[in-house]
């Protein structure tokens, strides 16, 4: 099993993911930056969902935990 593409590095007290790390290229991103990268098509295994009115990155459901955000 390969390593996860993206890991969460910081979350709020309520559990919202705030900061992310791309384990392949070393990029560190805020939630807003990661959302933008997903919307630009740079992370095909992830999509954006509105949660309580806030654009939130989520991994695509595919039966594997390798790309889940946690």
CHARMM internal coordinates of N, CA and C (Angstrom, degrees):
IC EDIT
DIST 1 N 1 CA 1.4542
DIST 1 CA 1 C 1.5189
ANGL 1 N 1 CA 1 C 108.58
DIST 1 C 2 N 1.3399
ANGL 1 CA 1 C 2 N 117.83
DIHE 1 N 1 CA 1 C 2 N 131.18
DIST 2 N 2 CA 1.4557
ANGL 1 C 2 N 2 CA 122.36
DIHE 1 CA 1 C 2 N 2 CA 178.51
DIST 2 CA 2 C 1.5168
ANGL 2 N 2 CA 2 C 111.92
DIHE 1 C 2 N 2 CA 2 C -76.75
DIST 2 C 3 N 1.2897
ANGL 2 CA 2 C 3 N 114.20
DIHE 2 N 2 CA 2 C 3 N 168.44
DIST 3 N 3 CA 1.4643
ANGL 2 C 3 N 3 CA 118.44
DIHE 2 CA 2 C 3 N 3 CA 178.68
DIST 3 CA 3 C 1.5243
ANGL 3 N 3 CA 3 C 110.67
DIHE 2 C 3 N 3 CA 3 C -75.76
DIST 3 C 4 N 1.3188
ANGL 3 CA 3 C 4 N 115.30
DIHE 3 N 3 CA 3 C 4 N 158.00
DIST 4 N 4 CA 1.4576
ANGL 3 C 4 N 4 CA 120.64
DIHE 3 CA 3 C 4 N 4 CA 178.86
DIST 4 CA 4 C 1.5115
ANGL 4 N 4 CA 4 C 110.19
DIHE 3 C 4 N 4 CA 4 C -64.60
DIST 4 C 5 N 1.3194
ANGL 4 CA 4 C 5 N 116.19
DIHE 4 N 4 CA 4 C 5 N 142.99
DIST 5 N 5 CA 1.4689
ANGL 4 C 5 N 5 CA 120.31
DIHE 4 CA 4 C 5 N 5 CA 177.92
DIST 5 CA 5 C 1.5221
ANGL 5 N 5 CA 5 C 110.07
DIHE 4 C 5 N 5 CA 5 C -70.29
DIST 5 C 6 N 1.3446
ANGL 5 CA 5 C 6 N 117.22
DIHE 5 N 5 CA 5 C 6 N -45.02
DIST 6 N 6 CA 1.4639
ANGL 5 C 6 N 6 CA 121.30
DIHE 5 CA 5 C 6 N 6 CA -175.60
DIST 6 CA 6 C 1.5170
ANGL 6 N 6 CA 6 C 109.54
DIHE 5 C 6 N 6 CA 6 C -130.56
DIST 6 C 7 N 1.3269
ANGL 6 CA 6 C 7 N 115.69
DIHE 6 N 6 CA 6 C 7 N 136.49
DIST 7 N 7 CA 1.4632
ANGL 6 C 7 N 7 CA 122.20
DIHE 6 CA 6 C 7 N 7 CA 175.57
DIST 7 CA 7 C 1.5185
ANGL 7 N 7 CA 7 C 109.26
DIHE 6 C 7 N 7 CA 7 C -120.46
DIST 7 C 8 N 1.3186
ANGL 7 CA 7 C 8 N 115.94
DIHE 7 N 7 CA 7 C 8 N 149.21
DIST 8 N 8 CA 1.4552
ANGL 7 C 8 N 8 CA 121.71
DIHE 7 CA 7 C 8 N 8 CA 174.29
DIST 8 CA 8 C 1.5277
ANGL 8 N 8 CA 8 C 107.86
DIHE 7 C 8 N 8 CA 8 C -84.64
DIST 8 C 9 N 1.3295
ANGL 8 CA 8 C 9 N 116.40
DIHE 8 N 8 CA 8 C 9 N 130.68
DIST 9 N 9 CA 1.4647
ANGL 8 C 9 N 9 CA 119.96
DIHE 8 CA 8 C 9 N 9 CA -179.00
DIST 9 CA 9 C 1.5223
ANGL 9 N 9 CA 9 C 113.29
DIHE 8 C 9 N 9 CA 9 C -110.70
DIST 9 C 10 N 1.3447
ANGL 9 CA 9 C 10 N 116.78
DIHE 9 N 9 CA 9 C 10 N -12.82
DIST 10 N 10 CA 1.4643
ANGL 9 C 10 N 10 CA 120.24
DIHE 9 CA 9 C 10 N 10 CA 179.45
DIST 10 CA 10 C 1.5192
ANGL 10 N 10 CA 10 C 109.10
DIHE 9 C 10 N 10 CA 10 C -155.85
DIST 10 C 11 N 1.3156
ANGL 10 CA 10 C 11 N 115.79
DIHE 10 N 10 CA 10 C 11 N 141.33
DIST 11 N 11 CA 1.4605
ANGL 10 C 11 N 11 CA 120.21
DIHE 10 CA 10 C 11 N 11 CA 175.01
DIST 11 CA 11 C 1.5214
ANGL 11 N 11 CA 11 C 109.74
DIHE 10 C 11 N 11 CA 11 C -139.70
DIST 11 C 12 N 1.3347
ANGL 11 CA 11 C 12 N 115.38
DIHE 11 N 11 CA 11 C 12 N 157.95
DIST 12 N 12 CA 1.4639
ANGL 11 C 12 N 12 CA 121.17
DIHE 11 CA 11 C 12 N 12 CA -179.26
DIST 12 CA 12 C 1.5258
ANGL 12 N 12 CA 12 C 109.81
DIHE 11 C 12 N 12 CA 12 C -76.26
DIST 12 C 13 N 1.3221
ANGL 12 CA 12 C 13 N 115.82
DIHE 12 N 12 CA 12 C 13 N 171.32
DIST 13 N 13 CA 1.4704
ANGL 12 C 13 N 13 CA 120.93
DIHE 12 CA 12 C 13 N 13 CA 176.97
DIST 13 CA 13 C 1.5210
ANGL 13 N 13 CA 13 C 111.87
DIHE 12 C 13 N 13 CA 13 C -59.59
DIST 13 C 14 N 1.3478
ANGL 13 CA 13 C 14 N 116.60
DIHE 13 N 13 CA 13 C 14 N -28.22
DIST 14 N 14 CA 1.4646
ANGL 13 C 14 N 14 CA 120.61
DIHE 13 CA 13 C 14 N 14 CA 179.85
DIST 14 CA 14 C 1.5243
ANGL 14 N 14 CA 14 C 112.32
DIHE 13 C 14 N 14 CA 14 C -84.16
DIST 14 C 15 N 1.3404
ANGL 14 CA 14 C 15 N 117.41
DIHE 14 N 14 CA 14 C 15 N -6.39
DIST 15 N 15 CA 1.4526
ANGL 14 C 15 N 15 CA 120.67
DIHE 14 CA 14 C 15 N 15 CA 177.89
DIST 15 CA 15 C 1.5155
ANGL 15 N 15 CA 15 C 114.98
DIHE 14 C 15 N 15 CA 15 C 99.66
DIST 15 C 16 N 1.3381
ANGL 15 CA 15 C 16 N 117.84
DIHE 15 N 15 CA 15 C 16 N 1.86
DIST 16 N 16 CA 1.4685
ANGL 15 C 16 N 16 CA 119.99
DIHE 15 CA 15 C 16 N 16 CA 178.06
DIST 16 CA 16 C 1.5274
ANGL 16 N 16 CA 16 C 109.20
DIHE 15 C 16 N 16 CA 16 C -72.71
DIST 16 C 17 N 1.3328
ANGL 16 CA 16 C 17 N 116.26
DIHE 16 N 16 CA 16 C 17 N 130.55
DIST 17 N 17 CA 1.4526
ANGL 16 C 17 N 17 CA 121.12
DIHE 16 CA 16 C 17 N 17 CA 178.27
DIST 17 CA 17 C 1.5279
ANGL 17 N 17 CA 17 C 109.54
DIHE 16 C 17 N 17 CA 17 C -69.45
DIST 17 C 18 N 1.3332
ANGL 17 CA 17 C 18 N 116.52
DIHE 17 N 17 CA 17 C 18 N 127.34
DIST 18 N 18 CA 1.4602
ANGL 17 C 18 N 18 CA 121.39
DIHE 17 CA 17 C 18 N 18 CA -175.20
DIST 18 CA 18 C 1.5229
ANGL 18 N 18 CA 18 C 114.10
DIHE 17 C 18 N 18 CA 18 C -110.72
DIST 18 C 19 N 1.3213
ANGL 18 CA 18 C 19 N 117.26
DIHE 18 N 18 CA 18 C 19 N -38.40
DIST 19 N 19 CA 1.4685
ANGL 18 C 19 N 19 CA 121.32
DIHE 18 CA 18 C 19 N 19 CA -176.41
DIST 19 CA 19 C 1.5282
ANGL 19 N 19 CA 19 C 109.62
DIHE 18 C 19 N 19 CA 19 C -131.69
DIST 19 C 20 N 1.3414
ANGL 19 CA 19 C 20 N 114.30
DIHE 19 N 19 CA 19 C 20 N 146.99
DIST 20 N 20 CA 1.4587
ANGL 19 C 20 N 20 CA 121.26
DIHE 19 CA 19 C 20 N 20 CA -173.28
DIST 20 CA 20 C 1.5164
ANGL 20 N 20 CA 20 C 110.27
DIHE 19 C 20 N 20 CA 20 C -134.32
DIST 20 C 21 N 1.3253
ANGL 20 CA 20 C 21 N 115.61
DIHE 20 N 20 CA 20 C 21 N 155.61
DIST 21 N 21 CA 1.4645
ANGL 20 C 21 N 21 CA 122.00
DIHE 20 CA 20 C 21 N 21 CA 177.26
DIST 21 CA 21 C 1.5150
ANGL 21 N 21 CA 21 C 108.73
DIHE 20 C 21 N 21 CA 21 C -131.17
DIST 21 C 22 N 1.3419
ANGL 21 CA 21 C 22 N 116.07
DIHE 21 N 21 CA 21 C 22 N 125.60
DIST 22 N 22 CA 1.4619
ANGL 21 C 22 N 22 CA 121.44
DIHE 21 CA 21 C 22 N 22 CA 175.48
DIST 22 CA 22 C 1.5232
ANGL 22 N 22 CA 22 C 106.83
DIHE 21 C 22 N 22 CA 22 C -83.30
DIST 22 C 23 N 1.3259
ANGL 22 CA 22 C 23 N 116.53
DIHE 22 N 22 CA 22 C 23 N 110.93
DIST 23 N 23 CA 1.4561
ANGL 22 C 23 N 23 CA 121.78
DIHE 22 CA 22 C 23 N 23 CA -175.57
DIST 23 CA 23 C 1.5209
ANGL 23 N 23 CA 23 C 113.48
DIHE 22 C 23 N 23 CA 23 C -73.54
DIST 23 C 24 N 1.3256
ANGL 23 CA 23 C 24 N 117.96
DIHE 23 N 23 CA 23 C 24 N -10.54
DIST 24 N 24 CA 1.4677
ANGL 23 C 24 N 24 CA 120.87
DIHE 23 CA 23 C 24 N 24 CA 179.37
DIST 24 CA 24 C 1.5288
ANGL 24 N 24 CA 24 C 111.72
DIHE 23 C 24 N 24 CA 24 C -88.75
DIST 24 C 25 N 1.3462
ANGL 24 CA 24 C 25 N 116.96
DIHE 24 N 24 CA 24 C 25 N -41.69
DIST 25 N 25 CA 1.4643
ANGL 24 C 25 N 25 CA 118.73
DIHE 24 CA 24 C 25 N 25 CA -176.53
DIST 25 CA 25 C 1.5308
ANGL 25 N 25 CA 25 C 114.01
DIHE 24 C 25 N 25 CA 25 C -116.15
DIST 25 C 26 N 1.3372
ANGL 25 CA 25 C 26 N 117.34
DIHE 25 N 25 CA 25 C 26 N -2.97
DIST 26 N 26 CA 1.4634
ANGL 25 C 26 N 26 CA 121.07
DIHE 25 CA 25 C 26 N 26 CA 176.31
DIST 26 CA 26 C 1.5130
ANGL 26 N 26 CA 26 C 115.37
DIHE 25 C 26 N 26 CA 26 C 84.73
DIST 26 C 27 N 1.3380
ANGL 26 CA 26 C 27 N 118.80
DIHE 26 N 26 CA 26 C 27 N 0.22
DIST 27 N 27 CA 1.4636
ANGL 26 C 27 N 27 CA 120.85
DIHE 26 CA 26 C 27 N 27 CA -179.63
DIST 27 CA 27 C 1.5208
ANGL 27 N 27 CA 27 C 111.15
DIHE 26 C 27 N 27 CA 27 C -64.10
DIST 27 C 28 N 1.3261
ANGL 27 CA 27 C 28 N 115.64
DIHE 27 N 27 CA 27 C 28 N 137.73
DIST 28 N 28 CA 1.4590
ANGL 27 C 28 N 28 CA 122.42
DIHE 27 CA 27 C 28 N 28 CA 172.29
DIST 28 CA 28 C 1.5136
ANGL 28 N 28 CA 28 C 106.90
DIHE 27 C 28 N 28 CA 28 C -107.51
DIST 28 C 29 N 1.3453
ANGL 28 CA 28 C 29 N 116.56
DIHE 28 N 28 CA 28 C 29 N 133.85
DIST 29 N 29 CA 1.4629
ANGL 28 C 29 N 29 CA 120.73
DIHE 28 CA 28 C 29 N 29 CA -174.56
DIST 29 CA 29 C 1.5168
ANGL 29 N 29 CA 29 C 111.30
DIHE 28 C 29 N 29 CA 29 C -136.26
DIST 29 C 30 N 1.3296
ANGL 29 CA 29 C 30 N 115.76
DIHE 29 N 29 CA 29 C 30 N 146.30
DIST 30 N 30 CA 1.4580
ANGL 29 C 30 N 30 CA 121.02
DIHE 29 CA 29 C 30 N 30 CA 168.21
DIST 30 CA 30 C 1.5263
ANGL 30 N 30 CA 30 C 107.57
DIHE 29 C 30 N 30 CA 30 C -78.27
DIST 30 C 31 N 1.3231
ANGL 30 CA 30 C 31 N 116.82
DIHE 30 N 30 CA 30 C 31 N 171.16
DIST 31 N 31 CA 1.4614
ANGL 30 C 31 N 31 CA 120.23
DIHE 30 CA 30 C 31 N 31 CA 176.97
DIST 31 CA 31 C 1.5190
ANGL 31 N 31 CA 31 C 110.09
DIHE 30 C 31 N 31 CA 31 C -58.00
DIST 31 C 32 N 1.3281
ANGL 31 CA 31 C 32 N 117.34
DIHE 31 N 31 CA 31 C 32 N -45.48
DIST 32 N 32 CA 1.4648
ANGL 31 C 32 N 32 CA 121.58
DIHE 31 CA 31 C 32 N 32 CA -178.91
DIST 32 CA 32 C 1.5219
ANGL 32 N 32 CA 32 C 111.29
DIHE 31 C 32 N 32 CA 32 C -61.90
DIST 32 C 33 N 1.3203
ANGL 32 CA 32 C 33 N 117.57
DIHE 32 N 32 CA 32 C 33 N -42.09
DIST 33 N 33 CA 1.4595
ANGL 32 C 33 N 33 CA 120.86
DIHE 32 CA 32 C 33 N 33 CA 178.85
DIST 33 CA 33 C 1.5256
ANGL 33 N 33 CA 33 C 111.12
DIHE 32 C 33 N 33 CA 33 C -65.38
DIST 33 C 34 N 1.3274
ANGL 33 CA 33 C 34 N 116.58
DIHE 33 N 33 CA 33 C 34 N -41.68
DIST 34 N 34 CA 1.4629
ANGL 33 C 34 N 34 CA 120.13
DIHE 33 CA 33 C 34 N 34 CA 179.97
DIST 34 CA 34 C 1.5284
ANGL 34 N 34 CA 34 C 110.42
DIHE 33 C 34 N 34 CA 34 C -65.92
DIST 34 C 35 N 1.3244
ANGL 34 CA 34 C 35 N 117.15
DIHE 34 N 34 CA 34 C 35 N -42.45
DIST 35 N 35 CA 1.4665
ANGL 34 C 35 N 35 CA 121.13
DIHE 34 CA 34 C 35 N 35 CA 176.56
DIST 35 CA 35 C 1.5282
ANGL 35 N 35 CA 35 C 109.42
DIHE 34 C 35 N 35 CA 35 C -56.77
DIST 35 C 36 N 1.3233
ANGL 35 CA 35 C 36 N 116.84
DIHE 35 N 35 CA 35 C 36 N -46.14
DIST 36 N 36 CA 1.4643
ANGL 35 C 36 N 36 CA 121.09
DIHE 35 CA 35 C 36 N 36 CA -179.56
DIST 36 CA 36 C 1.5302
ANGL 36 N 36 CA 36 C 110.66
DIHE 35 C 36 N 36 CA 36 C -60.81
DIST 36 C 37 N 1.3167
ANGL 36 CA 36 C 37 N 117.19
DIHE 36 N 36 CA 36 C 37 N -44.14
DIST 37 N 37 CA 1.4652
ANGL 36 C 37 N 37 CA 120.98
DIHE 36 CA 36 C 37 N 37 CA 179.84
DIST 37 CA 37 C 1.5350
ANGL 37 N 37 CA 37 C 111.70
DIHE 36 C 37 N 37 CA 37 C -63.18
DIST 37 C 38 N 1.3318
ANGL 37 CA 37 C 38 N 116.65
DIHE 37 N 37 CA 37 C 38 N -38.98
DIST 38 N 38 CA 1.4715
ANGL 37 C 38 N 38 CA 120.78
DIHE 37 CA 37 C 38 N 38 CA 176.77
DIST 38 CA 38 C 1.5241
ANGL 38 N 38 CA 38 C 109.82
DIHE 37 C 38 N 38 CA 38 C -64.23
DIST 38 C 39 N 1.3338
ANGL 38 CA 38 C 39 N 116.19
DIHE 38 N 38 CA 38 C 39 N -46.15
DIST 39 N 39 CA 1.4682
ANGL 38 C 39 N 39 CA 120.64
DIHE 38 CA 38 C 39 N 39 CA -178.70
DIST 39 CA 39 C 1.5316
ANGL 39 N 39 CA 39 C 111.82
DIHE 38 C 39 N 39 CA 39 C -65.29
DIST 39 C 40 N 1.3195
ANGL 39 CA 39 C 40 N 117.68
DIHE 39 N 39 CA 39 C 40 N -25.39
DIST 40 N 40 CA 1.4693
ANGL 39 C 40 N 40 CA 121.69
DIHE 39 CA 39 C 40 N 40 CA 176.89
DIST 40 CA 40 C 1.5298
ANGL 40 N 40 CA 40 C 111.98
DIHE 39 C 40 N 40 CA 40 C -82.60
DIST 40 C 41 N 1.3346
ANGL 40 CA 40 C 41 N 116.96
DIHE 40 N 40 CA 40 C 41 N -4.30
DIST 41 N 41 CA 1.4488
ANGL 40 C 41 N 41 CA 120.87
DIHE 40 CA 40 C 41 N 41 CA 177.35
DIST 41 CA 41 C 1.5203
ANGL 41 N 41 CA 41 C 115.12
DIHE 40 C 41 N 41 CA 41 C 88.85
DIST 41 C 42 N 1.3204
ANGL 41 CA 41 C 42 N 117.26
DIHE 41 N 41 CA 41 C 42 N 14.73
DIST 42 N 42 CA 1.4662
ANGL 41 C 42 N 42 CA 120.53
DIHE 41 CA 41 C 42 N 42 CA -176.51
DIST 42 CA 42 C 1.5265
ANGL 42 N 42 CA 42 C 114.26
DIHE 41 C 42 N 42 CA 42 C -85.88
DIST 42 C 43 N 1.3240
ANGL 42 CA 42 C 43 N 117.98
DIHE 42 N 42 CA 42 C 43 N -9.34
DIST 43 N 43 CA 1.4694
ANGL 42 C 43 N 43 CA 122.13
DIHE 42 CA 42 C 43 N 43 CA 179.66
DIST 43 CA 43 C 1.5264
ANGL 43 N 43 CA 43 C 108.14
DIHE 42 C 43 N 43 CA 43 C -134.90
DIST 43 C 44 N 1.3205
ANGL 43 CA 43 C 44 N 116.02
DIHE 43 N 43 CA 43 C 44 N 86.57
DIST 44 N 44 CA 1.4640
ANGL 43 C 44 N 44 CA 120.97
DIHE 43 CA 43 C 44 N 44 CA -172.22
DIST 44 CA 44 C 1.5241
ANGL 44 N 44 CA 44 C 113.70
DIHE 43 C 44 N 44 CA 44 C -68.72
DIST 44 C 45 N 1.3152
ANGL 44 CA 44 C 45 N 119.17
DIHE 44 N 44 CA 44 C 45 N -20.24
DIST 45 N 45 CA 1.4716
ANGL 44 C 45 N 45 CA 121.05
DIHE 44 CA 44 C 45 N 45 CA -179.54
DIST 45 CA 45 C 1.5239
ANGL 45 N 45 CA 45 C 113.17
DIHE 44 C 45 N 45 CA 45 C -89.66
DIST 45 C 46 N 1.3385
ANGL 45 CA 45 C 46 N 116.49
DIHE 45 N 45 CA 45 C 46 N 9.81
DIST 46 N 46 CA 1.4622
ANGL 45 C 46 N 46 CA 121.46
DIHE 45 CA 45 C 46 N 46 CA -178.38
DIST 46 CA 46 C 1.5196
ANGL 46 N 46 CA 46 C 109.03
DIHE 45 C 46 N 46 CA 46 C -132.50
DIST 46 C 47 N 1.3271
ANGL 46 CA 46 C 47 N 116.24
DIHE 46 N 46 CA 46 C 47 N 155.54
DIST 47 N 47 CA 1.4527
ANGL 46 C 47 N 47 CA 120.96
DIHE 46 CA 46 C 47 N 47 CA 175.21
DIST 47 CA 47 C 1.5238
ANGL 47 N 47 CA 47 C 108.40
DIHE 46 C 47 N 47 CA 47 C -141.24
DIST 47 C 48 N 1.3287
ANGL 47 CA 47 C 48 N 116.29
DIHE 47 N 47 CA 47 C 48 N 172.68
DIST 48 N 48 CA 1.4605
ANGL 47 C 48 N 48 CA 122.11
DIHE 47 CA 47 C 48 N 48 CA -177.02
DIST 48 CA 48 C 1.5142
ANGL 48 N 48 CA 48 C 108.77
DIHE 47 C 48 N 48 CA 48 C -110.08
DIST 48 C 49 N 1.3084
ANGL 48 CA 48 C 49 N 115.19
DIHE 48 N 48 CA 48 C 49 N 132.91
DIST 49 N 49 CA 1.4610
ANGL 48 C 49 N 49 CA 122.60
DIHE 48 CA 48 C 49 N 49 CA 178.07
DIST 49 CA 49 C 1.5297
ANGL 49 N 49 CA 49 C 107.17
DIHE 48 C 49 N 49 CA 49 C -127.01
DIST 49 C 50 N 1.3330
ANGL 49 CA 49 C 50 N 117.05
DIHE 49 N 49 CA 49 C 50 N 143.14
DIST 50 N 50 CA 1.4614
ANGL 49 C 50 N 50 CA 119.62
DIHE 49 CA 49 C 50 N 50 CA 174.86
DIST 50 CA 50 C 1.5222
ANGL 50 N 50 CA 50 C 108.68
DIHE 49 C 50 N 50 CA 50 C -86.42
DIST 50 C 51 N 1.3252
ANGL 50 CA 50 C 51 N 116.46
DIHE 50 N 50 CA 50 C 51 N 121.05
DIST 51 N 51 CA 1.4590
ANGL 50 C 51 N 51 CA 123.18
DIHE 50 CA 50 C 51 N 51 CA 178.11
DIST 51 CA 51 C 1.5179
ANGL 51 N 51 CA 51 C 106.95
DIHE 50 C 51 N 51 CA 51 C -118.89
DIST 51 C 52 N 1.3249
ANGL 51 CA 51 C 52 N 116.37
DIHE 51 N 51 CA 51 C 52 N 115.56
DIST 52 N 52 CA 1.4665
ANGL 51 C 52 N 52 CA 121.79
DIHE 51 CA 51 C 52 N 52 CA -175.77
DIST 52 CA 52 C 1.5231
ANGL 52 N 52 CA 52 C 111.59
DIHE 51 C 52 N 52 CA 52 C 52.35
DIST 52 C 53 N 1.3392
ANGL 52 CA 52 C 53 N 116.11
DIHE 52 N 52 CA 52 C 53 N 39.03
DIST 53 N 53 CA 1.4519
ANGL 52 C 53 N 53 CA 121.89
DIHE 52 CA 52 C 53 N 53 CA 176.69
DIST 53 CA 53 C 1.5211
ANGL 53 N 53 CA 53 C 115.06
DIHE 52 C 53 N 53 CA 53 C 81.33
DIST 53 C 54 N 1.3405
ANGL 53 CA 53 C 54 N 117.79
DIHE 53 N 53 CA 53 C 54 N 3.28
DIST 54 N 54 CA 1.4566
ANGL 53 C 54 N 54 CA 121.58
DIHE 53 CA 53 C 54 N 54 CA -177.38
DIST 54 CA 54 C 1.5293
ANGL 54 N 54 CA 54 C 109.23
DIHE 53 C 54 N 54 CA 54 C -112.74
DIST 54 C 55 N 1.3362
ANGL 54 CA 54 C 55 N 116.74
DIHE 54 N 54 CA 54 C 55 N 128.56
DIST 55 N 55 CA 1.4598
ANGL 54 C 55 N 55 CA 120.17
DIHE 54 CA 54 C 55 N 55 CA 176.73
DIST 55 CA 55 C 1.5267
ANGL 55 N 55 CA 55 C 108.56
DIHE 54 C 55 N 55 CA 55 C -63.43
DIST 55 C 56 N 1.3318
ANGL 55 CA 55 C 56 N 114.84
DIHE 55 N 55 CA 55 C 56 N 126.39
DIST 56 N 56 CA 1.4598
ANGL 55 C 56 N 56 CA 121.23
DIHE 55 CA 55 C 56 N 56 CA -173.15
DIST 56 CA 56 C 1.5227
ANGL 56 N 56 CA 56 C 109.99
DIHE 55 C 56 N 56 CA 56 C -131.64
DIST 56 C 57 N 1.3442
ANGL 56 CA 56 C 57 N 117.47
DIHE 56 N 56 CA 56 C 57 N 127.84
DIST 57 N 57 CA 1.4656
ANGL 56 C 57 N 57 CA 119.57
DIHE 56 CA 56 C 57 N 57 CA 176.94
DIST 57 CA 57 C 1.5236
ANGL 57 N 57 CA 57 C 110.95
DIHE 56 C 57 N 57 CA 57 C -74.52
DIST 57 C 58 N 1.3216
ANGL 57 CA 57 C 58 N 116.17
DIHE 57 N 57 CA 57 C 58 N 136.36
DIST 58 N 58 CA 1.4640
ANGL 57 C 58 N 58 CA 122.04
DIHE 57 CA 57 C 58 N 58 CA 176.41
DIST 58 CA 58 C 1.5188
ANGL 58 N 58 CA 58 C 108.82
DIHE 57 C 58 N 58 CA 58 C -138.98
DIST 58 C 59 N 1.3276
ANGL 58 CA 58 C 59 N 115.79
DIHE 58 N 58 CA 58 C 59 N 151.78
DIST 59 N 59 CA 1.4594
ANGL 58 C 59 N 59 CA 119.35
DIHE 58 CA 58 C 59 N 59 CA 177.69
DIST 59 CA 59 C 1.5187
ANGL 59 N 59 CA 59 C 109.30
DIHE 58 C 59 N 59 CA 59 C -80.00
DIST 59 C 60 N 1.3302
ANGL 59 CA 59 C 60 N 116.29
DIHE 59 N 59 CA 59 C 60 N 148.10
DIST 60 N 60 CA 1.4582
ANGL 59 C 60 N 60 CA 121.23
DIHE 59 CA 59 C 60 N 60 CA 177.96
DIST 60 CA 60 C 1.5206
ANGL 60 N 60 CA 60 C 109.41
DIHE 59 C 60 N 60 CA 60 C -69.36
DIST 60 C 61 N 1.3277
ANGL 60 CA 60 C 61 N 118.23
DIHE 60 N 60 CA 60 C 61 N 138.28
DIST 61 N 61 CA 1.4606
ANGL 60 C 61 N 61 CA 119.92
DIHE 60 CA 60 C 61 N 61 CA 176.58
DIST 61 CA 61 C 1.5335
ANGL 61 N 61 CA 61 C 109.88
DIHE 60 C 61 N 61 CA 61 C -68.56
DIST 61 C 62 N 1.3123
ANGL 61 CA 61 C 62 N 115.86
DIHE 61 N 61 CA 61 C 62 N 126.16
DIST 62 N 62 CA 1.4631
ANGL 61 C 62 N 62 CA 118.11
DIHE 61 CA 61 C 62 N 62 CA -179.17
DIST 62 CA 62 C 1.5233
ANGL 62 N 62 CA 62 C 112.81
DIHE 61 C 62 N 62 CA 62 C -152.14
DIST 62 C 63 N 1.3208
ANGL 62 CA 62 C 63 N 118.16
DIHE 62 N 62 CA 62 C 63 N 11.80
DIST 63 N 63 CA 1.4684
ANGL 62 C 63 N 63 CA 120.53
DIHE 62 CA 62 C 63 N 63 CA 175.46
DIST 63 CA 63 C 1.5103
ANGL 63 N 63 CA 63 C 115.13
DIHE 62 C 63 N 63 CA 63 C 82.92
DIST 63 C 64 N 1.3325
ANGL 63 CA 63 C 64 N 118.15
DIHE 63 N 63 CA 63 C 64 N 1.57
DIST 64 N 64 CA 1.4492
ANGL 63 C 64 N 64 CA 120.31
DIHE 63 CA 63 C 64 N 64 CA 177.35
DIST 64 CA 64 C 1.5225
ANGL 64 N 64 CA 64 C 110.56
DIHE 63 C 64 N 64 CA 64 C -120.57
DIST 64 C 65 N 1.3118
ANGL 64 CA 64 C 65 N 116.70
DIHE 64 N 64 CA 64 C 65 N 148.59
DIST 65 N 65 CA 1.4647
ANGL 64 C 65 N 65 CA 119.98
DIHE 64 CA 64 C 65 N 65 CA 177.93
DIST 65 CA 65 C 1.5168
ANGL 65 N 65 CA 65 C 111.32
DIHE 64 C 65 N 65 CA 65 C -93.31
DIST 65 C 66 N 1.3231
ANGL 65 CA 65 C 66 N 117.89
DIHE 65 N 65 CA 65 C 66 N -3.95
DIST 66 N 66 CA 1.4489
ANGL 65 C 66 N 66 CA 122.12
DIHE 65 CA 65 C 66 N 66 CA -173.79
DIST 66 CA 66 C 1.5335
ANGL 66 N 66 CA 66 C 112.74
DIHE 65 C 66 N 66 CA 66 C -62.69
DIST 66 C 67 N 1.3351
ANGL 66 CA 66 C 67 N 118.00
DIHE 66 N 66 CA 66 C 67 N -27.64
DIST 67 N 67 CA 1.4657
ANGL 66 C 67 N 67 CA 118.72
DIHE 66 CA 66 C 67 N 67 CA -178.71
DIST 67 CA 67 C 1.5264
ANGL 67 N 67 CA 67 C 112.55
DIHE 66 C 67 N 67 CA 67 C -113.62
DIST 67 C 68 N 1.3135
ANGL 67 CA 67 C 68 N 118.09
DIHE 67 N 67 CA 67 C 68 N 9.40
DIST 68 N 68 CA 1.4549
ANGL 67 C 68 N 68 CA 120.11
DIHE 67 CA 67 C 68 N 68 CA 177.88
DIST 68 CA 68 C 1.5191
ANGL 68 N 68 CA 68 C 110.79
DIHE 67 C 68 N 68 CA 68 C -67.02
DIST 68 C 69 N 1.3306
ANGL 68 CA 68 C 69 N 115.78
DIHE 68 N 68 CA 68 C 69 N 145.85
DIST 69 N 69 CA 1.4531
ANGL 68 C 69 N 69 CA 120.46
DIHE 68 CA 68 C 69 N 69 CA 177.26
DIST 69 CA 69 C 1.5200
ANGL 69 N 69 CA 69 C 109.00
DIHE 68 C 69 N 69 CA 69 C -85.90
DIST 69 C 70 N 1.3105
ANGL 69 CA 69 C 70 N 116.55
DIHE 69 N 69 CA 69 C 70 N 116.56
DIST 70 N 70 CA 1.4639
ANGL 69 C 70 N 70 CA 121.50
DIHE 69 CA 69 C 70 N 70 CA 174.14
DIST 70 CA 70 C 1.4978
ANGL 70 N 70 CA 70 C 110.06
DIHE 69 C 70 N 70 CA 70 C -159.30
END
COOR INIT
IC SEED 1 N 1 CA 1 C
IC BUILD
